[in-house]
Amino acid sequence: MAVARNTPTASFLTKSGNMQSAGCRLCRIARAARGESTDGLAAETLGHINSAGCEGMATTVTAAHHSIWRHLHDSMHAAQKPKSKLKFVMLDKESNMSTLWRREEFLRICSKEELAEKVQDIELTISIKERQEAQHNLNPESFFVNRFWGRRPDGVAINEALQIEYILEFQQSTDRDEGFLE
């Protein structure tokens, strides 16, 4: 059903006239359980319920993401050849790009200033999410670099011999398909 894009989400059912509201039913249940208002719910799309943005699915989606990432990490580590100079850095839950670049192993390869300069152009190509607009409007000059420093990568690999740091991020291919969000 997901591949055919006819999953019975509230958004799909509203478009077909079988439901009154496209608001996410899982978010509504989660908010009601917390005693919060159920006004202003996000549209229940396949992309929404498969993201950590869905209040009713966030814990499950995040756990699945971490489980897949651990498997990928273990597989990459196991496939590594004995002479490989690649070192996988284990991240703790609080690691973001800023905290990582306080570590000596990262600073030996690239200073925080050098990295900030290099990521500026890349960050400019990434759209600003609706929830980030106020922050962007407050300080547009530093928004993109600050957004980068706040990113929490899934993993990092370092090749000190070649002086390369690899930022590893796992995303499902459907996360990039704009139609998936409808």
C-alpha positions, -999 to 999 in steps of 0.1 A, spaced: 0 0 0 28 24 8 45 18 -26 12 23 -44 7 55 -23 -28 46 -12 -22 40 25 -53 49 45 -38 78 64 -61 106 75 -47 128 48 -55 102 21 -90 95 36 -98 132 38 -89 137 1 -111 107 -9 -140 122 12 -140 94 38 -128 115 67 -135 150 80 -100 159 92 -65 152 80 -51 158 115 -29 129 128 -49 105 149 -17 92 166 -7 127 176 -42 134 189 -41 103 211 -6 112 224 -17 148 232 -49 137 248 -30 112 270 -9 141 282 -39 163 288 -28 188 261 -49 205 234 -55 186 202 -57 217 181 -32 223 153 -24 187 146 1 179 117 -15 162 87 -14 124 90 6 114 60 28 83 55 59 105 58 46 120 91 37 87 108 71 73 98 90 102 113 100 111 148 78 142 142 47 121 149 40 124 186 24 90 187 52 72 168 83 92 178 96 66 204 90 37 180 105 54 149 135 65 169 141 30 183 138 15 148 163 41 135 188 34 162 184 -4 158 191 -1 120 220 22 126 236 -2 152 233 -30 126 248 -9 99 276 3 122 284 -33 133 283 -45 97 307 -18 85 330 -25 115 329 -63 108 337 -58 71 367 -36 78 399 -50 65 427 -55 92 450 -29 75 423 -3 74 431 30 90 394 38 94 384 43 131 347 43 140 339 68 168 312 57 192 289 86 199 269 91 231 233 104 231 244 140 237 269 142 209 263 170 184 287 184 159 298 211 184 306 187 212 324 163 188 347 191 177 359 196 213 375 162 211 412 161 202 409 134 176 386 157 155 406 189 161 439 172 149 423 168 114 403 200 111 397 230 133 362 241 142 368 273 122 379 254 91 349 232 93 325 261 98 338 277 67 334 245 46 299 237 58 285 271 52 279 265 14 264 231 20 240 243 48 228 271 25 215 244 1 193 227 28 159 242 31 148 259 63 120 239 81 89 258 92 98 254 129 133 269 122 120 301 104 118 323 135 154 313 145 166 320 110 148 354 109 164 364 142 199 359 130 202 349 93 240 353 92 248 327 118 217 305 114 232 280 89 265 274 108 246 272 142 222 246 126 252 226 115 268 226 150 235 214 165 233 184 142 235 150 158 251 125 134 244 88 136 281 81 135 316 93 126 345 75 111 380 90 110 409 81 88 438 99 105 463 87 79 444 105 51 432 133 74 395 126 66 365 127 88 333 110 76 300 121 90 276 92 88 239 97 87 213 70 80 181 79 62 156 58 44 155 66 7 118 75 11 129 103 35 142 122 4 111 116 -17 89 147 -15 58 127 -25 63 104 4 53 132 28 18 135 12 
